[in-house]
Amino acid sequence: MARIIRPASLVSRRGLLTGAMALALAPSPLRAAGDDEDGGKGLLTKEQGLTLTARPIPAFDAAKPDMTTFGALEFRGGVSLYSDFEHFGGLSGLVIEPNGSGLLAITDVGCWLSADITYEGKRPTGLANAWMGPLRDAEGAPLRDKKQQDAESITLLEGTLGKGQVLVGFERHHRIMRYDVTERRLSGPAKGEITPPPDVRRMPKNQGFEAVGVLKAGPHKGSVIAFAERYTRGSGYHTGWLWVGGEPQKLQLKDIDGFDITDTTGLENGDLLVLERRFRWTEGVQMRLRRLKGPDIVPGARLTGDILLQVNGDFQIDNMEGVAVHRDGAGDQVVTLISDDNFNHLLQRTLLLQFTLSDAQGTRRT
């Protein structure tokens, strides 16, 4: 059974500031600094290496450091990542190598990050050989304004991170673009933008294609699936789309307790993981992970799924926006989560967390 935790007071875990000071001094943790501009940073125009410092997170529940099992998930370990490189931060989507050796992530200010993941046993200890570069337009120029730059999701469409294609979902200018990837680095967009659904014109500018994935098994194997961050129109259901025969077909996911959708990834049996987040100034941040059954994922479906994990800021979470899955050397299914610090380095963190996902089901909510 998933452990449901009651809301915690703002910034109670880290004690950096009182709630009142945070309200007075900080922008919303879910709104990037320079939300309509570039946060005052210069434009990243070429690939650059960077050094990342990692601080270990030995326990997911700091109050119970010996506790490792949380519903269907077992905590393997995590790190909090830091860098003096001005473009590091805002990580909003994630792809992991099939063996867990490295990652490719995108940021919501138009950049990508690639790195090796280092381990001690099965515990992640940091990132090495890190590089960042700009997302580019069809002419090869870096994306230059927030409307074009706001990448929120990435998924592997075909091939590998060594040589293949990924899909990148953007909001503000809502679109899903193909990008060629070579040695974990993105070049310019490939031909063949994904056909947008008619709803794209009605989605709020800052709540677009937050979650993009690919089904890995079942009758719709290889089909692209996407969810808007929040597009309910009073229905009680989030809006999603499944591309069948290249055309978007609508489906829905039940809106439970006002959480927003932040990412999704396909499992090898055809199931889908959906990452969600809720933030209120009076409650702090919460995170939820749901699992949708593959046979249920069809055009026109109204889905609910199983809750694998739901926790609040008493646990080692932040603004969790990326999820990916791989198999380790022992054959265990590993879930990796990453957070978007909104370039708010004083109050937020870039976290990389890993869990083993068992075959047990989570608790069903209807």
Residue, then its C-alpha position, 0 to 999 in steps of 0.5 A: m500500500a502506498r504511504i500517503i503523507r499529510p502536508a508539511s509546512l513550507v521549507s520545514r525539512r531544510g529549515l533554510l528560511t521560515g515560511a514567512m520569509a520564503l513568501a516574502l523573498a522567493p518566487s514561486p518554486l514552480r515558476a522559473a526565475g525569469d519565467d518570460e525571459d531567460g533569468g538574466k543568463g546569456l544564451l548558451t550557443k555551443e556545447q560546453g563541459l561542466t563540473l557537477t558536485a553531488r551530495p548524497i541522499p542516504a535516506f528517502d525519509a530522513a526521519k526513518p533512515d533505516m526505512t527503504t521500502f515505500g509501497a512497490l518501490e525500494f529506495r536505492g539512493g540519491v544525490s543533490l546536484y550543484s554546479d557553478f555553470e550558469h546554465f545548469g538547472g531547470l531539468s524538466g525531462l529525462v532519458i536513461e541509458p538501458n543499462g543505467s550508465g548515463l542520461l540525457a535531460i532537457t531544461d525549460v530554457g532550451c538546453w540539454l544535459s548529458a552525463d555518465i551516472t556513477y555508482e557505488g554498488k546500486r547506489p547512485t553517487g553523482l554525474a561525471n563527464a557532463w556536457m550541456g548544449p543548446l536546443r536548436d531550430a531548423e536552421g541550426a541556431p539556438l532557440r532564443d526566446k522563452k516561447q520557443q525554448d520551454a522544453e518540458s519532456i523528452t523520450l527516446l523514439e527510436g534507436t539508442l542515445g548513441k544514435g537515434q531519435v528523441l521526441v521533445g515536448f514544448e509548451r508555450h509554443h505547444r509542439i512535439m519535435r523530433y531531434d537526432v541524438t548522437e553520443r547522448r548529444l542533440s543536434g538540430p530537429a529532424k524532419g517530421e513534427i508530430t501531428p498536434p491535436p486540435d486541443v493544442r490551441r486551447m491549452p494554457k501557455n504554461q501547461g502544455f506537453e509536460a509528459v511525452g512517452v512511447l508505449k513499449a508493448g501491447p497493441h499500440k507498441g511504438s505509439v507516442i503518448a502525451f499528457a498536458e500538465r493541466y488541461t481538464r476544462g472542469s471535467g475532473y480528468h486530465t487530457g492526453w493523446l495517443w498517436v495511432g497511425g500518426e494521428p492523435q486520439k484523445l484519452q483521459l486520466k483522472d484528476i486526483d486531488g489537484f495534482d499536475i502531470t509532470d512526466t511519463t515513461g513506458l515500461e517494457n510490459g506496456d504499462l505506463l508510469v505517470l509522475e505528478r506534482r502538487f504545490r500549495w504555499t500552505e502545504g509545500v510540495q507533494m509528489r505522486l507516481r501512478r502506474l497505468k495498465g497497458p491493456d487499458i491505454v487505448p483511444g477514448a479511455r478514462l484511466t485511473g491507474d494505481i498509486l505507487l507512491q505519494v509523499n510530501g516535503d517531509f521526504q527527500i523530494d523537490n519539484m520532481e519533473g522527470v522520470a525514466v526506467h532502466r534495468d540494472g545488471a541484476g535485472d532489477q527495474v530501476v526508476t529514476l526521478i529528477s527535479d527542476d530547481n527553477f534556477n532557484h538555487l537558494l530554496q530548491r535542489t536538483l535531485l536525482l533519486q533511484f528506486t527499484l520497482s517491484d512487480a507488486q501493484g500499488t493501491r488503486r484509487t477510484 
